[in-house]
Amino acid sequence: MRSDDDNAKGKLDAEQVLKMLKAEGMDVTVEQAQLILDFLRKLAAIAVSNYLNTKQ
């Protein structure tokens, strides 16, 4: 899980993702929510990196 300091910076944690997914009708566990969150963070980092590399 993420620390309270990370949440103060506006980062989502697995429980928040779980609530969001349940609100959209998806039934996932906390572990699955954490895996989804980790994947989306990696995907976002790759997208930003690719964008910055193409700007040069």
C-alpha positions, 0 to 999 in steps of 0.5 A: 500500500501507499504511505499517507505522504503519497496520499497527501500528494494526490496519489491513488491507493488500491482502496480508492481504485477499488471503490472507483471500479465498483462504482463502474460495476467491476468486482475486483479484489484489493490485490487486483486493484493494486495490479491495475493501478501499478499497470496504469502508472507504468503505462502513464510513465511510458506515455510521458517518456515517449512524448518527451522523447519525440519532442526533441 
